Amino acid sequence: MAKYPVGLRPTAQDSRIKVKCPKCRSEQVRCSTTNSLTEKFMSYFGRLAVRCDGCYHRWQHWVAK
């Protein structure tokens, strides 16, 4: 497995969302994998877990479906 520097990992275009990180204000934000059943349930309603590739901060964000 190749080790990519932060922010340079290959990701699908639709995994990138147009939001800034509330912690570091970086625009390198992507959808994170769901860790629990609650997160999977909430993702059906548009509340996604997102992660910043700059500082690794993880939070929930509402996305219009």
C-alpha positions in Angstrom: 0.0 0.0 0.0 1.4 3.4 -1.0 1.7 6.1 1.6 0.5 9.4 0.4 1.2 12.8 2.1 -1.7 14.5 3.8 -4.2 15.9 1.2 -2.7 14.0 -1.7 -4.5 10.7 -1.3 -6.5 9.7 -4.3 -10.2 10.1 -3.6 -13.4 10.0 -5.6 -14.6 13.4 -6.8 -17.9 13.0 -5.0 -16.2 12.3 -1.7 -15.1 15.9 -1.6 -17.6 18.4 -0.3 -17.6 22.2 -0.5 -17.2 23.0 3.2 -14.3 24.4 5.3 -12.9 22.8 8.4 -14.2 24.6 11.6 -10.9 24.0 13.3 -8.2 25.0 10.7 -10.4 26.5 7.9 -8.8 24.2 5.3 -10.9 23.3 2.2 -9.4 19.8 2.0 -12.5 18.1 3.5 -13.9 14.7 2.6 -16.6 12.4 3.7 -15.4 10.1 6.4 -16.4 6.5 6.8 -19.3 5.8 9.2 -18.3 4.2 12.4 -21.6 3.4 14.1 -25.1 2.4 13.3 -26.3 5.9 14.4 -24.0 7.6 11.9 -25.3 5.2 9.1 -28.8 6.0 10.1 -28.2 9.8 10.1 -26.5 9.6 6.7 -29.9 8.7 5.2 -31.2 12.1 6.3 -28.2 14.0 5.0 -26.0 14.3 8.2 -22.6 13.1 7.1 -19.4 12.5 9.0 -16.7 14.5 7.4 -12.9 14.7 8.0 -10.3 17.4 7.3 -7.2 16.1 5.5 -5.2 19.0 7.0 -5.7 18.5 10.7 -7.7 15.2 10.8 -10.6 16.9 12.7 -13.8 14.9 12.3 -17.3 16.3 12.7 -20.9 15.9 11.5 -22.2 18.2 8.7 -25.7 18.5 7.1 -25.6 18.0 3.3 -28.6 18.7 1.1 -29.7 15.6 -0.7 
